[in-house]
Amino acid sequence: MKKLLLSLILCPTVFFAQTSTLEFKNSKTALATVQKYVKALQNGDVATMNAQFASDAVIYNLGGAVDSTSVAGHGEYYTRSTNTYNHKFARDFYLPVKVTDYWNEGEWVLSWGTNVVTSKKEGAQISVPFHTAAMIENGKIKRLYYFYDMLNILKNQGFTIQPPSK
């Protein structure tokens, strides 16, 4: 019985294993696309940022308020942001990876770092640790997932965390 239970526990990892590689034909192109997007953000160039997307791209978790948006929504969000803030990336790292045989099959660029956001009006800075995952198809970003430290942003805006009352 113990062997059967153990094999049932371990089987999902065998049946649902994905294959991935760091070396693939389009890795340099995929990496260049994401780095061009990041450089455009640092330059406040929303048109160049949007030019890195496929026309039907979907962007997830942007701004923390909506689940997903389109390229047009992305442009609106970053036009407001770059009019108000400067963005500077620090300690950024990029990893192209190709995934096959799984739900997230495709060519991806994963990135990590810190976005140092500076208010153009007051000069106040917020350091925002982030992670993104960009799926690249035909040299364009097809999907882009943002993950960042929202609590850090809220604290820097003066919000506090209160424990629930008993």
C-alpha positions in Angstrom: 0.0 0.0 0.0 2.8 2.4 0.8 4.5 1.8 -2.6 1.2 2.5 -4.3 0.6 5.7 -2.4 4.2 6.8 -3.1 3.9 6.1 -6.8 0.6 8.1 -7.0 2.2 11.0 -5.3 5.2 11.0 -7.6 3.4 10.2 -10.9 2.1 13.7 -11.5 5.6 15.0 -11.7 6.4 12.4 -14.2 3.3 12.8 -16.4 3.3 16.6 -16.3 7.0 17.3 -16.6 7.9 20.0 -19.0 11.0 20.2 -21.3 12.9 23.5 -21.4 16.2 24.8 -22.6 18.3 27.9 -22.3 19.8 27.5 -25.7 17.4 27.9 -28.7 17.6 29.5 -32.1 15.7 32.7 -31.3 17.1 33.4 -27.8 19.1 36.4 -28.8 16.2 38.0 -30.7 13.8 37.3 -27.8 16.3 38.9 -25.3 16.8 41.9 -27.6 13.1 42.5 -27.8 12.6 42.6 -24.0 15.7 44.7 -23.5 14.5 47.2 -26.1 11.2 47.4 -24.3 13.0 48.1 -20.9 15.3 50.7 -22.5 12.3 52.5 -24.0 10.6 52.6 -20.6 13.7 54.1 -19.0 13.7 56.7 -21.9 9.9 57.4 -21.4 9.3 56.2 -25.0 5.9 54.6 -24.9 5.6 54.3 -28.7 8.8 52.1 -28.8 7.6 50.1 -25.8 4.3 49.4 -27.6 6.1 48.6 -30.9 7.6 45.5 -29.2 4.2 43.9 -28.8 2.3 41.8 -31.3 -0.9 43.6 -32.2 -3.1 41.1 -30.2 -0.7 40.9 -27.2 -2.1 40.7 -23.7 -0.4 42.3 -20.7 -1.2 40.9 -17.2 -1.1 42.5 -13.8 -0.1 45.9 -15.0 -0.8 48.5 -12.3 -2.1 46.0 -9.8 -5.8 47.0 -10.5 -6.7 45.0 -13.6 -6.2 41.4 -14.5 -5.2 42.1 -18.1 -5.0 44.8 -20.7 -4.4 45.3 -24.4 -1.5 47.1 -26.2 -3.7 50.2 -26.2 -4.3 49.9 -22.5 -0.6 49.4 -21.9 0.1 52.6 -23.9 -2.4 54.6 -21.9 -1.0 53.3 -18.5 2.6 54.0 -19.4 1.9 57.4 -21.0 0.4 58.5 -17.6 3.3 56.8 -15.7 6.1 58.3 -17.8 4.5 61.8 -17.7 4.6 61.6 -13.9 7.7 59.4 -13.2 11.1 58.5 -14.4 11.9 54.7 -14.4 15.4 53.4 -13.9 16.2 49.7 -13.7 18.9 48.4 -11.3 20.3 44.9 -10.8 18.2 43.7 -13.7 18.8 40.2 -15.1 17.3 38.5 -18.1 17.0 34.8 -18.9 15.7 33.5 -22.3 14.1 30.0 -22.0 12.2 27.8 -24.4 9.5 25.6 -22.9 8.0 22.6 -24.8 5.5 20.0 -23.9 3.6 22.0 -21.3 0.8 24.5 -21.0 3.3 27.4 -21.1 5.0 26.2 -24.3 6.9 28.9 -26.1 9.9 31.1 -26.1 10.1 33.3 -23.0 12.3 35.9 -21.5 12.2 36.0 -17.7 13.5 39.1 -16.0 14.2 40.2 -12.4 15.4 43.5 -10.9 14.4 46.7 -9.3 12.6 49.5 -10.9 13.6 52.8 -9.2 10.6 55.1 -9.9 11.2 58.8 -9.3 8.5 61.4 -9.2 9.2 64.2 -11.7 7.4 66.7 -9.5 8.7 66.0 -6.0 11.8 63.9 -6.7 10.6 61.2 -4.3 11.9 57.7 -5.2 10.3 54.3 -4.7 12.3 51.1 -5.4 10.1 48.4 -6.7 11.4 44.8 -6.9 9.9 43.1 -9.9 9.8 39.9 -12.0 8.4 39.7 -15.6 7.7 36.9 -17.9 7.4 37.8 -21.6 6.3 35.2 -24.2 7.9 36.1 -27.6 6.4 35.0 -30.9 7.9 36.1 -34.3 10.2 38.7 -32.5 7.3 40.4 -30.7 5.9 40.2 -27.2 2.7 38.1 -27.3 2.1 38.0 -23.5 3.7 39.9 -20.7 3.2 39.1 -17.0 4.2 41.6 -14.4 4.9 40.6 -10.8 6.1 43.2 -8.3 6.1 44.2 -4.7 2.8 46.0 -4.4 3.1 46.3 -0.6 6.3 48.2 -1.0 4.6 50.7 -3.3 1.6 51.2 -0.9 3.9 51.7 2.1 5.9 54.3 0.1 2.6 56.1 -0.6 1.9 56.3 3.1 -0.5 53.4 3.5 -0.1 51.3 6.7 -1.0 47.8 7.5 -3.3 47.3 10.4 -3.9 43.9 12.0 -7.6 42.9 12.2 -9.4 43.9 15.4 -10.1 41.0 17.7 
